[in-house]
């Protein structure tokens, strides 16, 4: 039973030392998304930096601000309801995966085909809007999915993303500039892991960023570190959001946007499942939030973002246990929203990195990654450790594919031209197949294994039958390899037939095992009589 509300419940505006640590981690993550938008939209979609600053970032700013305040309020309400002050708000911001997907697989191809940057931008708005609508609708059945999915299934996929797309990429960048990044990283890891308090009660994350920044400036003055602040940035100026609903709703009747549902639909599912996983992760860490309001807020955030000119969906972030381990409560969320919104509205996002080198901040994100990975094993039932490990594999494949494609692109070639040359050193077609729909398979695989471990063969068979259906229609494993990269391939029951047949056969095998189990139990009962 929840504790009664106490008059001593901290206020919504109360800021703790842990909130400062959490703020730095979430701020860096959100800032990275703004910088990616600022860089990629001009390079791939033909937009100018000025257009990005005036048309896209203001809409993203409002969505981030409102969403962060909502989740801060949600955490504060939970703290009041349960009479405790150790509740941590859900981290929130622009969805990194859908950011890349919408730019690379929707906006960039349209711009290459038509040379019309405005059309590419409208297609992005369409994708963001549909994704938000899907998540809004998903609130109706999200609770049921959480209730019928083993915890290992929901947490292991998060761990896979944390150890690959968050931790590994940032670790490489950090170790490429060790004089600046390694010591702050060690300070963060030591203080957070041992729960040490620094003199004067200073937040470890804040001290680490200051230390890394000081090292960078000293080393640069001595000619021992590169000039990280040499990139071009737009002048600071106020850019208010503008209504883009006319462009968006006019595009809803165009065939252009609907032709990219092969990208938009999986990303909508990605956001729904990812949000459920984040809520499961938070519950495992001690903060249980209602599913429906959280998904509704997510969906509204993306819809608002699209209507105000940003093509990039907002979502719950993985990493709640990491922020909680830092001591962050709810203020870190609204602090992040205020600062990110101000930077975006002023067009000043790029100016931050003129002062603070990114490597000085990456230890915080590394901490988030390793905490998430550890939690997947610690918070799942001990016998399900095997299922958690199984769920890591699809994420590893997806991450490997990104590295392969990036390497080939830098080398001036593409995967379509070189795929046949990889075998037998790397079975790249297997990597591609496993990476397609990896977030879905990283839930299905551990769910099947968890139910098998518990000898619940019928439940495992249902999950494997779902995998067969998803393979047949192309939600997982199906793809087209083109010079532009790996693209989703949808078809009615013929998308990835080999996988569909294999999974269906596995489901039948599990049903046979279930019957054998029942028959065996009846024989034991008969002998007992």
C-alpha positions in Angstrom: 0.0 0.0 0.0 1.4 3.4 -0.9 2.5 5.7 1.9 0.4 8.7 2.6 1.4 12.1 1.4 3.7 13.8 3.9 3.9 17.5 4.4 7.6 17.1 4.2 7.5 15.9 0.6 10.2 17.9 -1.4 8.9 20.4 -3.8 8.9 19.9 -7.6 11.7 22.6 -7.9 14.0 21.0 -5.3 17.4 20.3 -6.8 19.8 17.7 -5.2 23.5 17.1 -5.9 22.5 13.9 -7.8 20.2 16.0 -10.0 23.3 18.0 -11.2 25.0 14.7 -12.1 21.9 13.4 -13.9 21.5 16.7 -15.6 25.0 16.6 -17.1 24.4 13.1 -18.5 21.0 13.7 -20.0 22.1 17.1 -21.2 25.0 15.6 -23.2 22.7 13.0 -24.7 20.1 15.6 -25.8 22.8 18.0 -27.0 24.3 15.2 -29.2 20.9 14.8 -30.9 20.7 18.5 -31.7 24.3 18.5 -33.1 23.5 15.5 -35.3 20.5 17.2 -36.7 22.5 20.4 -37.2 25.1 18.5 -39.1 23.2 15.7 -41.0 20.3 17.7 -42.4 22.5 20.0 -44.5 24.8 17.2 -45.6 22.2 14.6 -46.5 19.0 16.5 -47.0 20.0 19.8 -48.7 18.9 22.1 -45.9 21.0 25.0 -44.9 22.3 25.5 -41.3 20.0 28.5 -41.1 17.0 26.4 -42.0 17.8 23.8 -39.5 18.2 26.5 -36.8 15.0 28.3 -37.7 12.6 25.5 -38.8 13.6 22.3 -37.0 15.4 23.0 -33.7 12.7 25.3 -32.2 10.0 22.6 -32.6 12.3 20.1 -31.1 13.0 22.5 -28.2 9.4 22.9 -27.2 8.7 19.1 -27.4 11.8 18.4 -25.2 10.8 21.1 -22.7 7.2 20.0 -22.3 8.1 16.3 -22.2 10.8 16.8 -19.5 8.5 18.8 -17.3 5.8 16.2 -17.6 8.1 13.3 -16.6 9.6 15.5 -13.8 6.0 16.1 -12.6 5.2 12.4 -12.9 8.1 11.5 -10.7 7.2 14.1 -8.2 3.7 12.9 -8.0 4.9 9.3 -7.4 7.2 10.6 -4.6 4.2 12.3 -3.0 2.0 9.3 -3.4 4.5 6.9 -1.9 5.9 9.2 0.7 9.5 9.0 -0.4 12.1 11.4 -2.0 14.3 8.9 -3.9 12.1 8.7 -7.0 13.9 9.3 -10.3 12.2 10.8 -13.4 12.2 9.0 -16.7 14.9 10.4 -19.0 13.4 11.9 -22.2 14.6 13.4 -25.5 14.9 12.9 -29.2 15.0 9.3 -30.4 18.5 8.6 -31.7 17.5 5.6 -33.8 14.6 7.2 -35.5 16.6 10.3 -36.1 19.1 8.3 -38.2 16.3 6.2 -39.8 14.2 9.2 -40.9 17.2 11.1 -42.3 19.0 8.2 -44.0 16.1 6.2 -45.2 13.4 8.8 -45.9 14.6 12.4 -46.1 17.9 11.8 -47.8 16.5 9.5 -50.6 13.7 12.0 -51.4 16.2 14.8 -51.6 18.5 12.7 -53.9 15.6 11.8 -56.2 14.0 15.3 -56.4 16.6 17.8 -55.2 13.8 19.3 -53.1 14.9 19.9 -49.6 11.5 21.2 -48.5 9.8 18.0 -49.7 12.3 15.9 -47.8 11.6 18.0 -44.7 7.8 17.5 -45.1 8.3 13.7 -45.5 10.2 13.8 -42.2 7.3 15.6 -40.5 5.0 13.0 -41.8 7.1 10.2 -40.4 7.4 11.8 -37.0 3.6 12.5 -36.9 2.7 8.9 -37.8 5.1 7.6 -35.2 3.5 9.8 -32.5 0.1 8.6 -33.5 1.2 5.0 -33.2 2.6 5.5 -29.8 -0.5 7.3 -28.7 -2.6 4.4 -29.8 -0.1 1.9 -28.3 -0.9 3.3 -24.9 -4.1 1.2 -25.0 -2.4 -2.2 -25.2 1.0 -1.3 -23.7 0.1 -2.5 -20.2 -1.0 -5.9 -21.6 2.4 -6.3 -23.4 4.3 -5.5 -20.2 2.2 -8.0 -18.2 2.8 -10.9 -20.6 6.5 -10.3 -21.4 9.2 -11.7 -19.1 11.3 -9.1 -17.5 14.4 -10.6 -19.1 12.8 -10.0 -22.5 12.3 -6.3 -21.9 15.6 -5.6 -20.1 18.0 -7.6 -22.3 17.2 -5.6 -25.4 17.9 -2.4 -23.5 21.2 -3.9 -22.3 22.1 -4.8 -25.9 21.5 -1.2 -27.0 23.4 0.2 -24.0 26.5 -1.9 -24.5 26.7 -1.2 -28.2 25.1 2.0 -29.5 25.7 3.9 -26.3 28.8 2.6 -24.6 31.0 1.3 -27.4 30.7 4.2 -29.8 31.5 6.7 -27.0 34.3 4.6 -25.6 36.1 4.6 -28.9 35.8 8.4 -29.2 36.9 8.8 -25.6 40.0 6.5 -26.0 40.9 8.4 -29.2 41.6 11.4 -27.0 42.9 9.7 -23.8 44.7 12.7 -22.3 41.3 14.6 -22.1 38.8 11.8 -21.6 40.3 8.9 -19.6 40.9 10.6 -16.2 37.4 12.2 -16.1 36.0 8.7 -17.1 37.9 7.0 -14.2 36.7 9.7 -11.8 33.1 9.1 -12.7 33.4 5.3 -12.6 35.2 5.2 -9.3 32.9 7.7 -7.5 29.6 6.2 -8.9 30.6 2.6 -8.4 31.9 3.1 -4.8 29.2 5.8 -4.1 31.9 8.1 -2.9 31.2 11.7 -2.0 33.7 14.4 -3.1 34.8 17.2 -0.8 32.3 20.0 -0.4 29.6 17.6 -1.7 30.4 18.5 -5.3 28.7 16.2 -7.9 31.2 13.8 -9.5 29.8 14.4 -13.0 30.3 18.1 -12.7 33.8 17.8 -11.3 34.7 15.3 -14.1 33.5 17.7 -16.8 35.4 20.6 -15.3 38.5 18.4 -15.0 38.3 17.3 -18.6 37.7 20.8 -19.9 40.7 22.2 -17.9 42.9 19.4 -19.2 41.8 20.0 -22.8 42.5 23.7 -22.7 45.9 23.3 -21.0 46.9 20.6 -23.5 45.7 22.6 -26.5 47.6 25.7 -25.3 50.7 23.5 -25.2 50.0 22.1 -28.7 49.4 18.6 -27.3 45.7 18.3 -28.1 43.7 19.2 -31.2 41.5 22.2 -31.6 38.1 20.8 -31.0 36.4 24.2 -31.4 37.3 24.8 -35.0 33.9 23.8 -36.5 31.6 26.4 -38.0 28.5 27.4 -36.0 25.6 29.7 -36.7 25.4 33.1 -34.9 23.3 33.2 -31.7 19.8 34.6 -32.2 16.2 34.0 -31.0 14.3 31.5 -33.2 10.7 30.9 -32.1 8.8 27.8 -33.2 6.4 28.1 -36.1 3.2 26.2 -37.0 4.0 23.6 -39.6 0.6 21.8 -39.5 -0.4 23.1 -42.9 2.7 21.5 -44.5 2.2 18.3 -42.5 -1.5 17.8 -43.0 -1.3 18.6 -46.7 1.4 15.9 -47.0 -0.9 13.3 -45.5 -2.7 12.9 -48.8 0.5 12.6 -50.7 1.7 9.1 -51.9 5.3 10.1 -51.1 5.1 9.8 -47.4 3.0 6.6 -47.4 5.5 4.9 -49.7 8.0 5.0 -46.8 5.8 3.1 -44.3 8.3 0.3 -44.5 10.6 2.6 -42.5 8.0 4.5 -40.5 6.0 1.5 -39.2 9.0 -0.4 -37.7 10.2 2.9 -36.1 6.8 3.4 -34.5 6.9 -0.1 -33.1 10.5 0.6 -32.0 9.3 3.6 -30.0 6.4 1.7 -28.4 8.5 -1.3 -27.4 11.5 0.9 -26.4 9.2 2.9 -24.1 7.8 -0.2 -22.5 11.4 -1.5 -21.9 12.3 1.8 -20.3 9.3 1.6 -18.0 10.2 -2.0 -17.1 13.7 -0.9 -16.4 12.5 1.9 -14.1 10.2 -0.5 -12.3 13.1 -2.9 -11.8 15.0 0.0 -10.2 12.2 0.8 -7.8 10.1 3.4 -9.6 6.8 2.0 -11.1 5.1 4.4 -13.5 1.8 3.8 -15.2 2.2 2.6 -18.8 -0.7 4.5 -20.5 0.1 8.1 -19.4 3.8 7.6 -20.2 3.1 6.3 -23.7 0.4 9.0 -24.3 2.9 11.7 -23.3 5.5 10.2 -25.6 3.0 10.2 -28.5 1.9 13.7 -27.9 5.5 14.9 -27.7 6.2 13.5 -31.2 2.9 14.9 -32.6 3.7 18.4 -31.3 7.2 18.1 -32.5 6.0 17.4 -36.1 3.4 20.2 -36.0 6.0 22.7 -34.9 8.5 21.7 -37.7 10.7 19.0 -36.2 10.8 15.7 -38.1 12.3 13.8 -35.2 10.3 11.8 -32.7 10.8 12.2 -29.0 10.8 9.3 -26.6 11.8 7.9 -23.2 15.5 7.2 -23.0 17.1 4.1 -21.7 19.3 4.6 -18.6 16.8 5.3 -15.7 18.8 3.0 -13.3 22.0 4.9 -14.2 20.5 8.3 -13.4 19.0 6.8 -10.2 22.4 5.4 -9.2 23.8 8.9 -9.6 21.2 10.2 -7.1 19.2 12.1 -9.7 15.5 12.6 -8.7 13.1 14.7 -10.8 14.8 18.1 -11.0 17.4 16.8 -13.4 14.6 16.3 -16.0 13.1 19.8 -16.0 16.7 21.3 -15.7 17.6 19.5 -18.9 14.4 20.6 -20.6 15.0 24.3 -19.7 18.7 24.3 -20.8 18.2 22.3 -24.0 15.2 24.4 -25.0 17.1 27.6 -24.4 20.1 26.4 -26.5 17.8 25.3 -29.3 15.7 28.5 -29.4 18.9 30.6 -29.4 20.6 28.4 -32.0 23.5 28.0 -29.6 23.8 24.2 -29.4 27.1 24.2 -31.3 28.6 26.9 -29.2 28.7 24.7 -26.1 31.3 22.4 -27.7 33.4 25.5 -28.5 34.2 25.5 -24.7 33.7 22.0 -23.5 35.2 19.1 -25.4 32.8 16.2 -25.9 35.4 13.7 -24.6 35.2 15.3 -21.2 31.6 14.3 -20.8 31.5 10.8 -22.2 32.4 9.0 -19.0 28.8 9.8 -17.8 27.3 8.0 -20.8 29.6 5.1 -20.4 28.4 4.7 -16.9 24.8 4.7 -18.1 25.6 2.0 -20.6 27.3 -0.4 -18.1 24.7 0.1 -15.4 21.9 -0.8 -17.9 23.8 -3.9 -19.0 24.3 -5.0 -15.4 20.7 -4.3 -14.4 19.4 -6.7 -17.1 21.1 -9.6 -15.3 20.6 -8.4 -11.7 16.9 -7.5 -12.0 15.8 -10.7 -13.9 15.3 -14.0 -12.1 18.6 -15.7 -11.8 17.7 -18.7 -14.0 16.8 -16.3 -16.8 20.4 -15.1 -17.1 20.7 -17.3 -20.2 17.7 -15.6 -21.7 19.2 -12.1 -21.0 22.4 -13.2 -22.8 20.4 -14.4 -25.8 18.7 -11.1 -26.1 22.1 -9.2 -26.5 22.9 -10.9 -29.8 20.5 -9.0 -32.2 21.8 -5.7 -30.9 25.4 -6.8 -31.5 24.5 -7.7 -35.1 22.9 -4.3 -35.7 25.9 -2.5 -34.2 28.3 -4.5 -36.3 26.3 -3.7 -39.5 26.6 0.0 -38.7 30.4 -0.4 -38.3 30.7 -2.3 -41.5 28.7 0.1 -43.5 30.5 3.1 -42.1 33.9 1.6 -42.9 32.9 0.8 -46.5 31.4 4.3 -47.0 34.7 5.9 -45.7 36.6 3.7 -48.1 34.5 5.0 -51.0 32.4 1.9 -51.7 29.2 0.3 -50.4 28.0 -2.9 -48.9 26.0 -3.9 -52.0 29.2 -4.0 -54.1 31.3 -5.9 -51.6 28.9 -8.2 -49.7 30.0 -11.3 -51.6 33.6 -10.7 -50.8 33.2 -11.0 -47.0 32.6 -14.8 -46.8 34.1 -16.9 -45.1 35.7 -14.3 -42.9 32.3 -12.6 -42.1 28.9 -14.0 -43.1 27.6 -10.5 -43.7 24.3 -11.6 -45.0 23.6 -13.3 -41.7 24.6 -10.0 -39.9 22.1 -8.1 -42.1 19.3 -10.5 -41.5 19.8 -10.6 -37.8 20.1 -6.8 -37.6 16.8 -6.2 -39.4 14.1 -5.6 -36.7 16.7 -6.3 -34.0 14.7 -4.6 -31.3 11.8 -7.0 -31.9 14.0 -10.1 -32.0 15.9 -9.0 -28.9 12.6 -9.2 -27.1 11.3 -12.4 -28.7 14.5 -14.4 -28.2 14.8 -13.9 -24.5 11.1 -14.3 -24.0 11.2 -17.7 -25.7 14.2 -18.8 -23.7 12.7 -17.5 -20.4 9.5 -19.5 -20.9 11.5 -22.6 -22.0 13.6 -22.3 -18.9 10.4 -22.2 -16.8 9.1 -25.1 -18.9 6.1 -23.0 -20.1 6.3 -24.4 -23.6 3.0 -23.2 -24.9 3.8 -19.6 -24.0 7.2 -20.0 -25.7 5.5 -21.4 -28.8 3.2 -18.4 -29.0 6.2 -16.0 -29.0 8.0 -18.1 -31.6 4.8 -18.1 -33.8 4.8 -14.4 -33.6 8.4 -14.4 -34.8 7.3 -16.5 -37.8 4.5 -14.0 -38.6 6.9 -11.1 -38.3 9.4 -12.8 -40.6 6.7 -13.6 -43.1 5.6 -10.0 -43.5 9.0 -8.4 -43.2 9.1 -6.8 -39.7 12.2 -8.9 -38.9 15.0 -10.4 -41.0 13.7 -9.2 -44.4 15.8 -6.6 -46.4 16.8 -5.3 -49.7 20.5 -4.6 -50.3 20.9 -1.5 -52.5 23.8 0.9 -53.3 22.2 3.3 -50.8 22.4 0.7 -48.0 20.2 -1.9 -46.4 16.5 -1.2 -46.8 13.5 -2.8 -45.2 11.5 -5.2 -47.3 7.8 -5.8 -46.7 5.6 -8.4 -48.4 2.5 -10.4 -47.7 3.8 -13.6 -46.1 6.8 -13.9 -48.5 9.2 -11.4 -47.0 11.6 -13.8 -45.2 10.1 -17.3 -45.8 13.1 -19.3 -44.6 13.0 -17.7 -41.2 9.2 -17.9 -41.1 9.2 -21.6 -41.8 12.0 -22.2 -39.3 10.3 -20.3 -36.5 7.0 -22.0 -37.2 8.6 -25.4 -37.1 10.2 -24.4 -33.8 6.8 -23.4 -32.4 5.3 -26.8 -33.4 8.3 -28.4 -31.7 7.5 -26.5 -28.5 3.8 -27.5 -28.7 4.9 -31.1 -28.9 7.1 -30.6 -25.9 4.2 -29.1 -24.1 2.0 -32.2 -24.9 4.8 -34.5 -23.8 5.1 -32.5 -20.5 1.4 -32.9 -19.9 1.4 -36.6 -20.7 4.4 -37.1 -18.5 2.7 -35.4 -15.6 -0.4 -37.6 -16.1 1.7 -40.7 -16.1 3.5 -39.6 -12.9 0.1 -38.9 -11.3 -1.3 -42.3 -12.4 1.8 -44.1 -10.9 1.3 -42.1 -7.7 -2.2 -43.4 -7.3 
